[in-house]
């Protein structure tokens, strides 16, 4: 599948999941569906913030434990590790604007590997509500973990839609970032199931290269909010 066709399919799915009326409409009178993990999609951050003292502990793909906590109502930090690769990381985020329908934040993902250190600095905007939301993010790599060849910049688009109080459909798409070791394009799609403080993300990751699509990889995250 060509890169242009891949991008077209993602844009179509994104537009189907969300509409301008969904993003701009006033919230319904009943309480919005409860969210577990509102500050993240599958892998990428949203511009939402955690309240002071609140947080989440999670495990992604069995080998990547992580935790996130709100230091203030606008500042949070996430820390985790990818055990098989000996990589640990810390990801602070500062929310610059926190409106009802628009949030904006800046942050970084700082990684510490066995040989070099480096990471990605980013800016992110989230539009919408707990029911419907779209996120756009641009990141730029720095440091020794970034390859000297290929683009250091990566564009991320995400969308989420609640399907009741316990289910949420999520889409993510990445373009660029070859210098960060990423495919030319990456698509993720799946669901978040939540009950009380617990949530489970079940999705699939599909990488796309100049030569075609790669092998789809399942994605699983279990998390507990406190």
DAMOZI-V319077 format. One record per residue. N is the residue number from 1. RES is the residue in one small letter. OMEGA is omega in degrees with one decimal (* if undefined). BURIAL is + if it has 16 or more other C-alpha atoms within 10 Angstrom, else -. D_LAST is the distance of its C-alpha to the last C-alpha in whole Angstrom. Layout:
# DAMOZI-V319077
n,res,omega,burial,d_last
N,RES,OMEGA,BURIAL,D_LAST
N,RES,OMEGA,BURIAL,D_LAST
This chain:
# DAMOZI-V319077
n,res,omega,burial,d_last
1,x,-177.4,-,42
2,x,179.7,-,43
3,x,-179.2,+,41
4,x,179.4,-,42
5,x,177.0,-,42
6,x,-179.8,+,38
7,x,179.5,+,37
8,x,179.8,-,39
9,x,-180.0,-,37
10,x,179.4,+,34
11,x,178.9,-,35
12,x,179.4,-,36
13,x,179.2,-,33
14,x,-178.6,+,31
15,x,178.2,-,33
16,x,-178.3,-,33
17,x,-176.2,+,29
18,x,173.6,+,29
19,x,-179.1,-,32
20,x,-179.6,-,33
21,x,177.3,-,33
22,x,-175.2,+,29
23,x,-172.4,+,28
24,x,-176.8,-,30
25,x,176.8,-,30
26,x,179.1,-,29
27,x,177.2,+,25
28,x,-178.9,-,26
29,x,176.7,-,27
30,x,179.8,-,24
31,x,179.1,-,20
32,x,178.2,-,19
33,x,179.9,+,18
34,x,179.5,+,14
35,x,169.1,+,12
36,x,-179.0,+,10
37,x,-177.8,+,10
38,x,-176.8,-,13
39,x,-178.7,+,14
40,x,167.5,-,15
41,x,174.8,+,18
42,x,-177.7,+,19
43,x,-173.5,-,20
44,x,178.7,+,20
45,x,163.6,+,18
46,x,177.2,+,19
47,x,178.2,+,20
48,x,-178.6,+,16
49,x,172.9,+,14
50,x,173.6,+,11
51,x,-179.6,-,11
52,x,176.9,-,11
53,x,177.6,-,9
54,x,-178.5,+,6
55,x,-178.9,+,5
56,x,172.4,+,6
57,x,-175.6,+,8
58,x,176.7,+,11
59,x,-180.0,+,15
60,x,177.3,+,18
61,x,173.7,-,21
62,x,-170.5,-,21
63,x,-177.1,-,22
64,x,176.0,+,19
65,x,-179.7,+,16
66,x,175.7,+,14
67,x,-179.9,+,11
68,x,179.9,+,10
69,x,175.8,+,9
70,x,178.1,+,11
71,x,170.1,+,14
72,x,177.5,-,15
73,x,-178.6,-,15
74,x,-175.7,+,17
75,x,177.3,+,17
76,x,177.3,+,14
77,x,177.0,+,15
78,x,177.6,+,14
79,x,-179.2,+,16
80,x,-177.6,+,17
81,x,170.1,+,20
82,x,-167.0,+,23
83,x,-177.0,-,24
84,x,-176.8,-,27
85,x,-179.8,-,28
86,x,-178.4,-,27
87,x,172.1,+,26
88,x,-177.9,+,23
89,x,175.5,+,21
90,x,-173.2,+,19
91,x,174.6,+,19
92,x,178.1,+,19
93,x,179.4,+,19
94,x,177.2,+,20
95,x,-179.3,+,20
96,x,-179.1,-,24
97,x,-177.3,-,24
98,x,177.5,+,21
99,x,-179.2,-,24
100,x,-175.4,-,23
101,x,-177.9,+,25
102,x,172.2,+,25
103,x,178.3,+,22
104,x,-177.6,+,24
105,x,171.6,+,22
106,x,-179.4,+,24
107,x,179.4,+,22
108,x,171.7,+,23
109,x,-178.1,+,23
110,x,-177.9,+,24
111,x,177.3,+,25
112,x,-180.0,+,27
113,x,-178.6,+,29
114,x,-177.1,-,32
115,x,-174.5,-,35
116,x,174.2,-,34
117,x,-180.0,+,31
118,x,-179.4,+,30
119,x,-177.2,+,28
120,x,170.4,+,27
121,x,-173.9,+,27
122,x,168.5,+,26
123,x,-173.9,+,26
124,x,176.9,+,24
125,x,175.6,+,25
126,x,180.0,+,23
127,x,175.2,+,25
128,x,-174.7,+,24
129,x,176.4,+,22
130,x,179.7,+,19
131,x,-177.8,+,22
132,x,179.1,+,24
133,x,174.7,+,23
134,x,-179.8,+,25
135,x,173.9,+,24
136,x,-173.4,+,27
137,x,173.0,+,26
138,x,179.6,+,29
139,x,179.4,+,29
140,x,-175.7,+,31
141,x,178.7,+,31
142,x,171.7,+,33
143,x,-171.8,-,34
144,x,178.8,-,35
145,x,-178.9,+,33
146,x,178.3,+,34
147,x,-180.0,+,38
148,x,179.9,-,41
149,x,179.7,-,42
150,x,-176.4,-,40
151,x,174.4,+,38
152,x,-178.6,+,35
153,x,176.9,+,34
154,x,178.0,+,32
155,x,-179.1,+,31
156,x,172.7,+,28
157,x,179.4,+,28
158,x,178.0,+,25
159,x,179.1,+,25
160,x,-179.4,+,22
161,x,179.4,+,23
162,x,175.5,+,21
163,x,-173.5,-,23
164,x,-174.5,-,22
165,x,-173.7,-,18
166,x,-175.2,+,17
167,x,179.6,+,19
168,x,174.9,+,20
169,x,-175.6,+,23
170,x,172.1,+,22
171,x,173.8,+,25
172,x,175.4,+,26
173,x,179.7,+,29
174,x,176.8,+,30
175,x,179.4,+,33
176,x,178.6,+,35
177,x,179.8,+,33
178,x,178.6,+,36
179,x,177.3,+,36
180,x,-178.3,+,33
181,x,-179.0,-,34
182,x,172.5,+,32
183,x,177.9,+,35
184,x,176.3,+,37
185,x,178.5,+,34
186,x,177.2,+,31
187,x,175.7,+,30
188,x,177.7,+,27
189,x,178.2,+,26
190,x,-172.5,+,24
191,x,167.9,+,21
192,x,175.8,+,18
193,x,-177.7,+,17
194,x,174.8,+,14
195,x,-176.5,-,13
196,x,-179.6,-,10
197,x,-174.8,-,7
198,x,174.6,+,10
199,x,176.2,+,12
200,x,175.1,+,15
201,x,179.2,+,17
202,x,-176.7,+,21
203,x,178.3,+,24
204,x,177.9,+,27
205,x,180.0,+,28
206,x,177.1,+,32
207,x,177.4,+,33
208,x,179.8,+,37
209,x,177.6,-,39
210,x,-178.5,-,43
211,x,179.9,-,44
212,x,-177.1,-,42
213,x,176.7,+,39
214,x,-179.5,-,37
215,x,175.0,-,36
216,x,-178.0,-,32
217,x,176.9,-,29
218,x,-179.5,-,27
219,x,-179.3,+,23
220,x,174.8,+,20
221,x,173.2,+,16
222,x,-176.6,+,14
223,x,177.3,+,10
224,x,-178.1,+,7
225,x,178.4,+,4
226,x,*,-,0
